[in-house]
């Protein structure tokens, strides 16, 4: 079992505290470096000044023996300046020193580089910064002398140590403070998200109409709220359709099952001859056939709605399928005196059998609702859809009674029949037009119904064959 995940508030607080700590550490490092550099510049100004002073004294030397008076002159110049040490290495190897509270190491004067660059060292627990330089003298033909100047930086080190301790405590305190402020800011900032979660928690099967207030959340969460509201709308619509489907299915199955039970119970009430039992079985067979068709249609619709139907892509003339269906329904049309007309021609690409079933449902529906002596007209033509895509349109028009405007939007719903008397008369379960729409959508097309010039027009649109 995995451990409990850290909350978003904790993550944001930690990230904010870490980022603040890093920024403060970098800032402290820069400040400490600046202070240290400032002290180094001060020390170098002091050391270079002393080197210049020593250089002026050496320039005035009349002879090599004059070095004996240099320490005295240097001591006089260092009156009131503690922590300064000066050492001069004479031509004879002797070291002449001067200084108060500091001493220049002999090893550095004799063996160190005379490049004038600062060096830092410790001696007897004290820290020093010093330079060694080669200075010319006023003695003709004499080589430059090595001169070392050092200053005590213990007070600088003490200040920097105290400064760094204070700085790290400030960084630690600031990190804790920024973490606390970050937690408070994260809590306040995520309050709309918690409110959305609380509102979403109130949604249930009985309260699918709940929506998140997208207009009262920050802009960053508005898109999420809109997406969740759209999801809730889809769930509400799907739940409503499922509920309607369950109710319609129970209603449609109840009638044939009730008929089967009634006929069977009546047949069993008394002994009958073989012909009577055969008549009951034939009637039951009709009900079973109706149930089988209904179950097959419902399975087809379920597959279509879940995208499990993958139609073929054979190319064929749409008018040929309509003409073949006209021949199939020719006897029915002749009995009713209905005239069948076909015009136009265009090719489509799709599953021939599935499209024939869809068109057959439209023609069967048109013939059933066309009065005796009427006409059913099928027109095939090239026509783009509303988006401008090239396609083929098949319009099936009949001269029956105009369909009421309030009925048109529901014609393609499952189990819907505008005439309730036809439902109970055994003329179908109201799945034909729903199946037609599913077939057309599986092919990337659409079907719609309208009333035009006193005729009922069912129009299907399919993408044109390449």
Backbone torsions as a table, in degrees:
resi	resn	phi	psi	omega
1	UNK	NA	125.4	-177.0
2	UNK	-72.9	151.6	179.2
3	UNK	-69.5	167.2	-179.3
4	UNK	-70.2	133.1	-179.0
5	UNK	-75.8	146.4	178.1
6	UNK	-68.4	142.7	179.7
7	UNK	-71.7	161.1	178.7
8	UNK	-63.9	-35.1	177.2
9	UNK	-62.1	-44.6	179.2
10	UNK	-63.9	-40.5	-179.9
11	UNK	-64.5	-46.0	179.8
12	UNK	-63.9	-39.8	178.6
13	UNK	-62.5	-45.6	179.9
14	UNK	-63.1	-45.1	179.5
15	UNK	-62.8	-41.3	-179.8
16	UNK	-65.0	-42.6	179.7
17	UNK	-65.8	-42.3	178.7
18	UNK	-63.4	-44.9	179.5
19	UNK	-62.4	-42.6	179.2
20	UNK	-65.0	-40.3	179.5
21	UNK	-63.8	-43.3	178.6
22	UNK	-61.7	-44.6	179.2
23	UNK	-61.9	-43.5	-179.6
24	UNK	-66.8	-38.8	178.0
25	UNK	-63.8	-44.0	178.3
26	UNK	-63.5	-42.9	178.6
27	UNK	-63.3	-42.2	178.2
28	UNK	-63.8	-40.6	177.9
29	UNK	-62.0	-40.8	179.1
30	UNK	-66.2	-44.0	-179.8
31	UNK	-64.1	-45.4	179.4
32	UNK	-61.2	-42.0	177.9
33	UNK	-63.7	-37.9	179.2
34	UNK	-66.1	-42.6	179.1
35	UNK	-64.7	-45.3	178.4
36	UNK	-59.8	-41.3	178.6
37	UNK	-65.2	-37.1	178.4
38	UNK	-63.2	-44.3	177.8
39	UNK	-63.0	-39.2	179.0
40	UNK	-63.7	-41.1	178.0
41	UNK	-63.9	-40.3	177.0
42	UNK	-61.4	-46.6	-179.9
43	UNK	-62.6	-41.9	-179.1
44	UNK	-66.3	-35.0	176.3
45	UNK	-63.1	-41.3	177.7
46	UNK	-65.3	-45.5	-178.3
47	UNK	-66.5	-41.9	179.0
48	UNK	-66.1	-34.4	176.4
49	UNK	-64.2	-41.3	178.5
50	UNK	-67.7	-38.3	177.0
51	UNK	-62.2	-41.0	178.8
52	UNK	-63.9	-39.3	178.8
53	UNK	-64.4	-44.1	178.1
54	UNK	-64.1	-39.4	179.5
55	UNK	-60.9	-38.5	178.8
56	UNK	-66.8	-38.2	178.1
57	UNK	-65.6	-44.1	-179.5
58	UNK	-66.3	-29.8	-178.5
59	UNK	-69.4	-19.9	-177.7
60	UNK	-95.9	4.5	-178.4
61	UNK	-69.9	128.4	179.0
62	UNK	-81.6	-29.7	-177.0
63	UNK	-156.7	172.5	-177.0
64	UNK	-62.9	-30.2	179.8
65	UNK	-70.3	-12.8	-179.0
66	UNK	-71.8	-7.5	-179.8
67	UNK	-66.8	-20.4	-178.3
68	UNK	-65.7	-24.6	179.8
69	UNK	-90.4	-6.2	-177.7
70	UNK	-65.8	-46.7	-179.3
71	UNK	-57.0	-38.1	-179.6
72	UNK	-63.4	-44.8	-179.8
73	UNK	-64.4	-38.9	179.4
74	UNK	-67.8	-39.8	178.2
75	UNK	-59.9	-41.3	179.4
76	UNK	-63.4	-37.0	-178.3
77	UNK	-73.3	-17.3	-177.2
78	UNK	-98.7	9.1	178.6
79	UNK	-61.9	127.5	-179.6
80	UNK	86.1	-2.0	178.9
81	UNK	-115.4	98.5	-179.6
82	UNK	-88.1	154.0	177.0
83	UNK	80.4	13.8	178.7
84	UNK	-111.5	134.9	177.8
85	UNK	-129.4	136.8	178.4
86	UNK	-129.0	137.0	178.0
87	UNK	-138.1	135.9	179.8
88	UNK	-123.6	126.0	177.9
89	UNK	-92.7	109.9	-176.9
90	UNK	-74.9	169.2	179.9
91	UNK	-61.8	-27.7	-178.8
92	UNK	-86.7	3.8	178.2
93	UNK	90.5	-3.9	177.4
94	UNK	-78.9	150.2	178.7
95	UNK	-107.7	124.7	177.3
96	UNK	-103.0	121.7	-172.7
97	UNK	-115.4	156.9	171.7
98	UNK	-155.6	145.5	178.0
99	UNK	160.0	161.0	179.8
100	UNK	-129.3	114.9	176.3
101	UNK	76.7	14.5	179.7
102	UNK	-154.3	158.0	178.7
103	UNK	-142.8	134.9	178.9
104	UNK	-88.1	127.4	-177.1
105	UNK	-62.8	135.6	-179.5
106	UNK	-65.5	-37.2	-177.6
107	UNK	-63.6	-39.1	179.8
108	UNK	-70.0	-33.5	-179.9
109	UNK	-71.4	-38.9	-176.4
110	UNK	-82.3	-41.2	-172.2
111	UNK	-109.1	-14.4	-177.7
112	UNK	-74.3	161.2	177.6
113	UNK	-69.8	140.0	179.2
114	UNK	-98.6	61.2	-176.4
115	UNK	-104.8	-0.5	179.0
116	UNK	76.4	8.0	179.4
117	UNK	-87.8	145.3	-176.4
118	UNK	-72.7	143.8	173.5
119	UNK	-128.8	148.1	179.4
120	UNK	-119.3	135.7	178.0
121	UNK	-150.0	169.4	178.3
122	UNK	-121.1	141.5	-179.7
123	UNK	-146.2	120.6	179.3
124	UNK	56.0	40.6	177.5
125	UNK	81.5	-1.4	179.1
126	UNK	-108.8	149.4	179.7
127	UNK	-104.4	140.7	-177.8
128	UNK	-133.9	151.3	170.0
129	UNK	-123.8	128.1	-176.1
130	UNK	-147.0	168.2	178.4
131	UNK	-135.6	153.7	174.6
132	UNK	-125.0	126.7	-178.3
133	UNK	-135.8	154.1	175.9
134	UNK	-96.7	116.3	-176.7
135	UNK	-113.9	137.1	178.2
136	UNK	-74.8	159.5	177.2
137	UNK	-117.7	171.5	177.6
138	UNK	-84.9	5.4	-179.6
139	UNK	-81.2	123.0	-179.4
140	UNK	-61.4	133.0	176.3
141	UNK	75.2	0.4	-178.6
142	UNK	-83.6	147.0	177.6
143	UNK	-76.6	155.8	176.4
144	UNK	-60.1	149.5	179.6
145	UNK	-99.1	147.1	176.9
146	UNK	-83.8	123.5	-177.6
147	UNK	-122.0	131.5	176.7
148	UNK	-117.5	133.8	177.7
149	UNK	-127.0	133.6	-179.0
150	UNK	-136.8	154.5	177.2
151	UNK	-135.5	144.7	-180.0
152	UNK	-76.5	123.6	-179.6
153	UNK	-112.9	22.6	179.9
154	UNK	-60.9	-40.1	-179.1
155	UNK	-68.0	-32.0	175.8
156	UNK	-66.7	-45.0	179.3
157	UNK	-61.2	-42.0	179.3
158	UNK	-62.0	-41.8	178.8
159	UNK	-64.3	-43.9	-178.3
160	UNK	-65.4	-38.4	177.7
161	UNK	-62.6	-45.6	178.5
162	UNK	-64.5	-41.3	180.0
163	UNK	-62.3	-43.6	-178.5
164	UNK	-67.4	-39.8	177.1
165	UNK	-61.8	-44.2	178.3
166	UNK	-63.2	-40.8	-178.7
167	UNK	-63.0	-44.0	-179.2
168	UNK	-67.5	-36.5	175.2
169	UNK	-64.5	-38.8	177.2
170	UNK	-64.0	-42.2	178.6
171	UNK	-62.4	-43.6	179.1
172	UNK	-62.8	-46.7	178.9
173	UNK	-63.3	-41.4	179.8
174	UNK	-65.9	-36.7	178.2
175	UNK	-64.0	-44.3	177.7
176	UNK	-63.7	-41.0	-179.8
177	UNK	-65.6	-43.8	179.3
178	UNK	-66.9	-34.2	175.5
179	UNK	-63.3	-42.8	178.2
180	UNK	-65.0	-44.5	177.6
181	UNK	-65.1	-36.4	177.2
182	UNK	-64.3	-40.1	177.0
183	UNK	-62.6	-43.8	179.4
184	UNK	-63.2	-43.7	-180.0
185	UNK	-65.1	-40.4	179.5
186	UNK	-65.4	-40.7	178.4
187	UNK	-61.6	-45.1	179.6
188	UNK	-68.0	-40.7	-178.3
189	UNK	-67.5	-32.5	-178.6
190	UNK	-91.7	3.2	178.8
191	UNK	-58.2	-43.4	176.8
192	UNK	-61.0	-34.5	179.1
193	UNK	-67.9	-39.8	176.3
194	UNK	-65.1	-37.9	177.5
195	UNK	-63.8	-39.1	177.1
196	UNK	-64.1	-40.8	178.3
197	UNK	-63.8	-40.3	178.1
198	UNK	-64.4	-41.0	179.7
199	UNK	-67.3	-39.6	178.5
200	UNK	-65.9	-32.4	178.5
201	UNK	-66.3	-18.9	178.8
202	UNK	-81.5	-10.4	-178.8
203	UNK	-75.3	133.2	177.5
204	UNK	-144.2	178.4	-179.8
205	UNK	-61.3	-27.6	179.3
206	UNK	-91.6	-7.9	-178.2
207	UNK	-132.2	50.1	177.8
208	UNK	-75.6	-5.0	178.8
209	UNK	-83.9	-2.1	179.2
210	UNK	-68.2	141.1	178.3
211	UNK	-133.2	151.7	178.1
212	UNK	-83.4	139.6	-177.9
213	UNK	-75.5	87.3	-176.6
214	UNK	-67.3	-23.3	-178.1
215	UNK	-83.1	-5.4	-178.3
216	UNK	-117.5	20.8	177.4
217	UNK	-119.3	159.1	177.8
218	UNK	-58.9	160.7	-176.6
219	UNK	-59.6	-33.4	-179.2
220	UNK	-66.9	-26.3	-178.9
221	UNK	-99.6	-6.9	-177.8
222	UNK	-63.5	-41.5	179.7
223	UNK	-63.9	-41.0	176.9
224	UNK	-62.9	-42.3	179.5
225	UNK	-63.3	-42.1	178.8
226	UNK	-62.7	-41.7	179.6
227	UNK	-64.4	-42.3	179.0
228	UNK	-66.3	-39.2	177.6
229	UNK	-64.1	-40.5	177.5
230	UNK	-64.0	-38.9	177.6
231	UNK	-63.9	-43.1	178.3
232	UNK	-63.1	-37.5	178.0
233	UNK	-64.1	-41.2	178.2
234	UNK	-66.2	-40.5	178.0
235	UNK	-63.3	-41.7	179.5
236	UNK	-62.5	-44.0	179.4
237	UNK	-65.6	-42.9	179.8
238	UNK	-65.0	-40.6	179.2
239	UNK	-65.0	-40.0	178.8
240	UNK	-64.7	-43.0	179.5
241	UNK	-65.9	-38.3	178.1
242	UNK	-65.1	-40.8	178.8
243	UNK	-64.5	-43.8	178.4
244	UNK	-64.4	-40.0	-179.7
245	UNK	-63.7	-42.4	179.3
246	UNK	-62.9	-42.4	179.4
247	UNK	-65.0	-45.7	-179.9
248	UNK	-64.7	-39.7	-179.7
249	UNK	-64.2	-44.7	178.5
250	UNK	-61.7	-39.5	-179.8
251	UNK	-67.0	-42.6	-177.4
252	UNK	-70.5	-36.5	179.8
253	UNK	-76.0	-25.1	-177.3
254	UNK	-64.6	-38.6	-175.9
255	UNK	-64.6	-55.8	-179.9
256	UNK	-64.9	-35.1	178.6
257	UNK	-66.7	-39.8	177.3
258	UNK	-63.9	-41.1	177.9
259	UNK	-62.2	-43.5	-179.9
260	UNK	-62.4	-43.8	-179.2
261	UNK	-64.7	-44.0	-177.3
262	UNK	-63.7	-48.0	-178.6
263	UNK	-64.3	-38.8	-179.6
264	UNK	-68.2	-42.6	179.9
265	UNK	-65.4	-39.4	178.0
266	UNK	-64.4	-41.5	-179.0
267	UNK	-65.2	-26.7	-177.6
268	UNK	-90.8	-3.4	-177.9
269	UNK	-69.1	-29.1	179.1
270	UNK	-152.6	165.2	-179.7
271	UNK	-70.5	140.7	-179.2
272	UNK	-133.1	165.6	177.6
273	UNK	-83.5	174.4	-175.7
274	UNK	-62.1	-38.5	-179.4
275	UNK	-64.3	-38.7	179.5
276	UNK	-66.0	-43.0	177.0
277	UNK	-64.5	-37.2	178.5
278	UNK	-62.4	-40.7	179.4
279	UNK	-62.9	-40.6	178.3
280	UNK	-65.2	-42.2	-179.7
281	UNK	-65.5	-39.0	178.3
282	UNK	-64.0	-41.0	178.0
283	UNK	-64.9	-41.6	177.9
284	UNK	-64.3	-36.8	179.1
285	UNK	-62.0	-37.6	177.9
286	UNK	-64.5	-41.1	178.7
287	UNK	-66.8	-39.6	177.5
288	UNK	-63.8	-38.5	178.0
289	UNK	-64.5	-40.1	177.5
290	UNK	-63.5	-43.0	177.1
291	UNK	-61.8	-42.1	-178.9
292	UNK	-63.1	-43.3	178.1
293	UNK	-63.3	-42.7	-178.7
294	UNK	-63.4	-44.3	179.8
295	UNK	-65.0	-41.1	177.2
296	UNK	-62.5	-41.6	178.7
297	UNK	-65.2	-40.4	-179.9
298	UNK	-66.4	-39.0	176.1
299	UNK	-63.3	-39.7	178.2
300	UNK	-63.2	-43.8	179.2
301	UNK	-64.7	-39.6	179.4
302	UNK	-63.1	-42.1	177.6
303	UNK	-65.1	-41.4	-178.6
304	UNK	-64.1	-42.0	-178.3
305	UNK	-70.0	-20.7	178.3
306	UNK	-101.9	13.7	175.6
307	UNK	67.7	27.1	-177.8
308	UNK	-94.3	-1.4	178.3
309	UNK	-98.1	119.2	179.2
310	UNK	-116.2	97.9	-177.1
311	UNK	-71.4	153.3	173.6
312	UNK	-71.2	174.7	-176.5
313	UNK	-130.9	49.3	176.2
314	UNK	-79.5	142.6	179.5
315	UNK	-94.8	132.5	-179.7
316	UNK	-158.9	158.2	177.0
317	UNK	-74.5	126.3	-178.8
318	UNK	-65.6	-34.3	-178.6
319	UNK	-63.8	-30.2	179.0
320	UNK	-64.7	-38.3	178.0
321	UNK	-67.3	-39.9	178.7
322	UNK	-64.6	-42.0	179.3
323	UNK	-62.7	-41.3	178.7
324	UNK	-63.9	-38.2	178.2
325	UNK	-70.1	-33.4	174.9
326	UNK	-60.2	-40.7	177.7
327	UNK	-64.9	-38.1	-178.8
328	UNK	-65.9	-41.8	-179.0
329	UNK	-92.1	9.6	-176.4
330	UNK	-61.3	-39.8	-178.6
331	UNK	-65.5	-42.4	179.0
332	UNK	-63.1	-44.2	179.8
333	UNK	-63.2	-39.3	-179.4
334	UNK	-65.8	-40.0	179.3
335	UNK	-62.0	-35.0	-178.3
336	UNK	-92.5	-5.1	-178.3
337	UNK	71.2	28.2	-179.1
338	UNK	-91.8	133.1	179.9
339	UNK	-90.1	132.8	178.4
340	UNK	-106.8	127.2	-179.3
341	UNK	-127.2	143.1	179.0
342	UNK	-136.4	134.3	177.1
343	UNK	-143.9	153.5	177.2
344	UNK	89.3	164.8	-179.6
345	UNK	-158.7	137.7	177.3
346	UNK	-165.7	153.2	-179.2
347	UNK	-97.1	144.4	173.8
348	UNK	-130.3	166.1	176.4
349	UNK	-122.0	124.6	-178.8
350	UNK	175.6	-168.3	178.7
351	UNK	-85.0	114.1	-172.5
352	UNK	-61.6	-45.1	-176.9
353	UNK	-67.7	-40.5	179.9
354	UNK	-66.4	-42.5	179.1
355	UNK	-68.0	-34.1	176.6
356	UNK	-64.2	-37.2	177.8
357	UNK	-65.3	-41.5	179.9
358	UNK	-64.2	-46.2	-179.8
359	UNK	-67.2	-37.5	178.1
360	UNK	-60.6	-38.4	177.1
361	UNK	-62.3	-39.6	179.1
362	UNK	-66.6	-44.1	-179.6
363	UNK	-67.0	-41.9	178.6
364	UNK	-61.3	-42.5	179.0
365	UNK	-65.2	-39.8	179.9
366	UNK	-65.8	-43.6	179.3
367	UNK	-64.7	-38.0	-177.6
368	UNK	-66.5	-31.1	-176.4
369	UNK	-104.7	8.9	176.4
370	UNK	-96.6	127.4	-179.6
371	UNK	-68.9	163.4	178.1
372	UNK	-57.1	137.0	179.6
373	UNK	83.3	2.0	-179.6
374	UNK	-82.9	-162.7	-178.1
375	UNK	-145.7	145.7	173.4
376	UNK	-120.8	122.5	-175.4
377	UNK	-118.5	129.9	176.8
378	UNK	-114.7	129.1	-178.4
379	UNK	-125.5	124.9	178.2
380	UNK	-108.4	130.5	-178.4
381	UNK	-155.9	153.4	172.2
382	UNK	-76.6	131.2	-178.4
383	UNK	-158.4	131.0	176.6
384	UNK	-74.5	159.7	176.1
385	UNK	-86.1	-172.7	-176.9
386	UNK	-64.8	-25.3	178.8
387	UNK	-88.6	-0.3	178.5
388	UNK	90.0	6.1	178.8
389	UNK	-74.4	138.8	178.3
390	UNK	-68.5	142.0	-178.5
391	UNK	-163.5	-175.7	-178.6
392	UNK	-122.2	133.7	-179.7
393	UNK	-113.8	132.5	173.5
394	UNK	-120.0	117.6	179.7
395	UNK	-110.2	124.6	177.7
396	UNK	-111.2	112.7	-176.7
397	UNK	-114.7	141.8	175.9
398	UNK	-133.9	159.2	-173.9
399	UNK	-96.7	26.2	178.8
400	UNK	-74.7	-176.1	179.6
401	UNK	-63.8	134.5	-178.7
402	UNK	-57.0	138.4	178.9
403	UNK	-76.1	132.4	179.2
404	UNK	-59.8	146.6	-176.6
405	UNK	-60.9	-34.4	-178.7
406	UNK	-73.4	-13.9	-179.0
407	UNK	-90.7	-30.4	-174.1
408	UNK	-52.0	-45.4	-177.7
409	UNK	-64.7	-18.1	-174.6
410	UNK	-105.7	2.6	-175.1
411	UNK	-61.5	-30.8	-175.3
412	UNK	-97.3	10.8	174.2
413	UNK	-78.4	151.0	179.6
414	UNK	-66.7	140.0	175.9
415	UNK	64.1	10.5	-179.5
416	UNK	-90.0	131.4	174.1
417	UNK	-135.6	126.0	-177.4
418	UNK	-64.2	-34.1	-179.3
419	UNK	-102.5	105.6	-178.5
420	UNK	-62.3	-27.8	-179.1
421	UNK	-65.6	-32.4	179.8
422	UNK	-71.9	-30.9	179.2
423	UNK	-62.5	-44.8	-177.6
424	UNK	-83.4	-6.0	179.1
425	UNK	-90.3	3.2	176.4
426	UNK	80.4	21.8	-178.1
427	UNK	-95.4	30.4	177.3
428	UNK	118.9	165.5	-177.4
429	UNK	-101.3	1.9	-179.6
430	UNK	81.1	29.2	179.9
431	UNK	-108.3	-10.3	-174.4
432	UNK	-60.4	-50.6	-178.6
433	UNK	-69.7	-32.3	175.8
434	UNK	-64.5	-39.7	177.3
435	UNK	-65.7	-40.1	178.0
436	UNK	-58.9	-45.7	179.3
437	UNK	-63.6	-40.3	179.2
438	UNK	-63.5	-40.8	179.1
439	UNK	-64.3	-43.9	-179.2
440	UNK	-64.5	-42.8	180.0
441	UNK	-66.7	-33.9	176.3
442	UNK	-64.7	-24.9	177.5
443	UNK	-93.0	4.0	-177.8
444	UNK	80.7	16.4	-179.3
445	UNK	-110.2	-164.1	-178.3
446	UNK	-155.5	161.0	177.2
447	UNK	-136.7	142.4	178.2
448	UNK	-147.6	164.1	-179.2
449	UNK	-127.5	148.6	178.0
450	UNK	-156.5	165.4	174.7
451	UNK	-110.8	125.4	-175.3
452	UNK	-142.5	124.6	178.8
453	UNK	54.6	41.2	177.5
454	UNK	76.4	6.7	179.9
455	UNK	-117.7	150.7	173.6
456	UNK	-89.7	122.3	-175.3
457	UNK	-117.5	122.0	172.4
458	UNK	-107.7	119.7	-172.3
459	UNK	-120.7	128.6	174.5
460	UNK	-111.9	148.8	178.1
461	UNK	-129.4	132.4	178.9
462	UNK	-128.8	145.4	174.6
463	UNK	-60.2	141.0	-178.9
464	UNK	-68.0	147.6	176.4
465	UNK	-68.1	140.9	179.0
466	UNK	-64.3	NA	NA
